[in-house]
Structures are given as C-alpha cells and as structure tokens.
Amino acid sequence: MNDYYNYERITGEVTEFNRNWGGYFVAVENGNVIGAGGGGMIDDGIGELFVLYLDPDRRNEGIGTKLLETITQQQKVEYGAKEQWVSVQKGNRKAIPFYEAKGFKFRHEKIPPQNPEYIKLRYSRLI
Ligand SMILES: CC(C)(COP(=O)(O)OP(=O)(O)OC[C@H]1O[C@@H](n2cnc3c(N)ncnc32)[C@H](O)[C@@H]1OP(=O)(O)O)[C@@H](O)C(=O)NCCC(=O)NCCS
C-alpha cells in the first residue's frame, strides 16, 4: 500500500501529467473530495483506467460512472484511444459488476510475480 500511496508519489501524480498518466479527476462536493480516478495510455490507441475510488458512503449514486466517462473522454479525444483496459483484483465484488455494467469483458488473469496472491483480472472494452 505504501508503495502506491506515499506522499512523494501522490505529489508527483497531482502535479505532472502526460499521455501515460492523464492526472487525477476528482468529484468534489462542498469542498470535499468524494471520488477520484485517473488513467493513461498503455499503447497506441489503447488506454487504461489505473485508479477509481469513491467515498464508501457515496457508492451507487452514479459518481463513478461520471468519473469513468470523463477519463474515457480524455483518452479518446486527447490521445485517440479506441480500446480501454482495467485491472481488477480477483474477487472484488464491488468493482467487477460495475465494469461489466460498463461493457468491459474479462480477458485474462495476471499473477504478479512479486505478489502471486494478488491475482489481477484484466478487462477491456472498445470505446
Ligand atoms: C467501483 C466503484 C468505483 C463504482 O463507482 P460508483 O459510483 O459506486 O458506481 P455508479 O453508481 O456510477 O455505477 C454503478 C453501476 O454499476 C452497476 N452495479 C454496481 N453494483 C452492481 C452489482 N452488484 N450488480 C450489478 N450491477 C452493479 C450498476 O448497475 C450501475 O450501472 P449503470 O449505471 O449502468 O446502471 C465504487 O463502487 C468503488 O469505489 N468501489 C470500491 C473501490 C474499488 O473497488 N475501485 C475499483 C478498483 S479497480
């Protein structure tokens, strides 16, 4: 966890963006961040959603849908994406129905060599 969400890394992620990391998009209400997400291009014409998180009390209100739509527009319009990928941890019952409802299809499993217990499921859709 600390590898992903330490101060230096997050500071870099909110101040620098390019086609490989398009920056964070945030949902804000009354000055409070209630959701955040971001992605980038992983190949010519192929984007990926890297992060998408909601305040746990604000799920299922359509906020994740809006964040995903905004990130998808960035990848299509600015970077010419025609396809979009996402990784989901195996067994994530909150995220998998969401992505399937958005048209993502399961493609294959990926077992990270350093963390073989964290099996990732790779999903993709045409955009
Ligand atoms: C996954 C997550 C980002 C979705 O955001 P959200 O704001 O709750 O989702 P929305 O309200 O926009 O959309 C819910 C959609 O998923 C579908 N959905 C959600 N749970 C479902 C379920 N159990 N069965 C079927 N469909 C489901 C809904 O039908 C809806 O689709 P629709 O808009 O086409 O009707 C959010 O729940 C979250 O933060 N989860 C925990 C963190 C996480 O797992 N992030 C993903 C890491 S890869």
PDBQT file of the ligand as one rigid body, heavy atoms in Angstrom, charges set to zero:
ROOT
HETATM    1  C1  LIG A 201     -16.436   0.533  -8.269  1.00  0.00    +0.000 C 
HETATM    2  C2  LIG A 201     -16.815   1.987  -7.950  1.00  0.00    +0.000 C 
HETATM    3  C3  LIG A 201     -15.691   2.901  -8.409  1.00  0.00    +0.000 C 
HETATM    4  C4  LIG A 201     -18.105   2.320  -8.738  1.00  0.00    +0.000 C 
HETATM    5  O1  LIG A 201     -18.478   3.655  -8.514  1.00  0.00    +0.000 OA
HETATM    6  P1  LIG A 201     -19.987   4.038  -8.108  1.00  0.00    +0.000 P 
HETATM    7  O2  LIG A 201     -20.115   5.495  -8.080  1.00  0.00    +0.000 OA
HETATM    8  O3  LIG A 201     -20.351   3.274  -6.878  1.00  0.00    +0.000 OA
HETATM    9  O4  LIG A 201     -20.800   3.430  -9.349  1.00  0.00    +0.000 OA
HETATM   10  P2  LIG A 201     -22.053   4.090 -10.099  1.00  0.00    +0.000 P 
HETATM   11  O5  LIG A 201     -23.083   4.446  -9.114  1.00  0.00    +0.000 OA
HETATM   12  O6  LIG A 201     -21.603   5.141 -11.035  1.00  0.00    +0.000 OA
HETATM   13  O7  LIG A 201     -22.499   2.894 -11.034  1.00  0.00    +0.000 OA
HETATM   14  C5  LIG A 201     -22.959   1.718 -10.566  1.00  0.00    +0.000 C 
HETATM   15  C6  LIG A 201     -23.067   0.851 -11.811  1.00  0.00    +0.000 C 
HETATM   16  O8  LIG A 201     -22.584  -0.430 -11.535  1.00  0.00    +0.000 OA
HETATM   17  C7  LIG A 201     -23.637  -1.356 -11.576  1.00  0.00    +0.000 C 
HETATM   18  N1  LIG A 201     -23.530  -2.188 -10.396  1.00  0.00    +0.000 N 
HETATM   19  C8  LIG A 201     -22.985  -1.859  -9.206  1.00  0.00    +0.000 A 
HETATM   20  N2  LIG A 201     -23.046  -2.905  -8.361  1.00  0.00    +0.000 NA
HETATM   21  C9  LIG A 201     -23.645  -3.891  -9.047  1.00  0.00    +0.000 A 
HETATM   22  C10 LIG A 201     -23.998  -5.220  -8.717  1.00  0.00    +0.000 A 
HETATM   23  N3  LIG A 201     -23.756  -5.752  -7.516  1.00  0.00    +0.000 N 
HETATM   24  N4  LIG A 201     -24.593  -5.956  -9.678  1.00  0.00    +0.000 NA
HETATM   25  C11 LIG A 201     -24.855  -5.432 -10.910  1.00  0.00    +0.000 A 
HETATM   26  N5  LIG A 201     -24.539  -4.187 -11.262  1.00  0.00    +0.000 NA
HETATM   27  C12 LIG A 201     -23.946  -3.425 -10.335  1.00  0.00    +0.000 A 
HETATM   28  C13 LIG A 201     -24.919  -0.565 -11.576  1.00  0.00    +0.000 C 
HETATM   29  O9  LIG A 201     -25.900  -1.215 -12.311  1.00  0.00    +0.000 OA
HETATM   30  C14 LIG A 201     -24.513   0.724 -12.244  1.00  0.00    +0.000 C 
HETATM   31  O10 LIG A 201     -24.547   0.571 -13.660  1.00  0.00    +0.000 OA
HETATM   32  P3  LIG A 201     -25.458   1.508 -14.576  1.00  0.00    +0.000 P 
HETATM   33  O11 LIG A 201     -25.001   2.938 -14.314  1.00  0.00    +0.000 OA
HETATM   34  O12 LIG A 201     -25.149   1.078 -15.970  1.00  0.00    +0.000 OA
HETATM   35  O13 LIG A 201     -26.843   1.255 -14.109  1.00  0.00    +0.000 OA
HETATM   36  C15 LIG A 201     -17.083   2.204  -6.444  1.00  0.00    +0.000 C 
HETATM   37  O14 LIG A 201     -18.125   1.385  -6.011  1.00  0.00    +0.000 OA
HETATM   38  C16 LIG A 201     -15.874   1.990  -5.547  1.00  0.00    +0.000 C 
HETATM   39  O15 LIG A 201     -15.167   2.925  -5.195  1.00  0.00    +0.000 OA
HETATM   40  N6  LIG A 201     -15.608   0.742  -5.126  1.00  0.00    +0.000 N 
HETATM   41  C17 LIG A 201     -14.521   0.423  -4.196  1.00  0.00    +0.000 C 
HETATM   42  C18 LIG A 201     -13.167   0.684  -4.762  1.00  0.00    +0.000 C 
HETATM   43  C19 LIG A 201     -12.856  -0.165  -5.951  1.00  0.00    +0.000 C 
HETATM   44  O16 LIG A 201     -13.036  -1.365  -5.917  1.00  0.00    +0.000 OA
HETATM   45  N7  LIG A 201     -12.390   0.503  -7.019  1.00  0.00    +0.000 N 
HETATM   46  C20 LIG A 201     -12.019  -0.163  -8.240  1.00  0.00    +0.000 C 
HETATM   47  C21 LIG A 201     -10.586  -0.547  -8.184  1.00  0.00    +0.000 C 
HETATM   48  S1  LIG A 201     -10.208  -1.374  -9.713  1.00  0.00    +0.000 SA
ENDROOT
TORSDOF 0
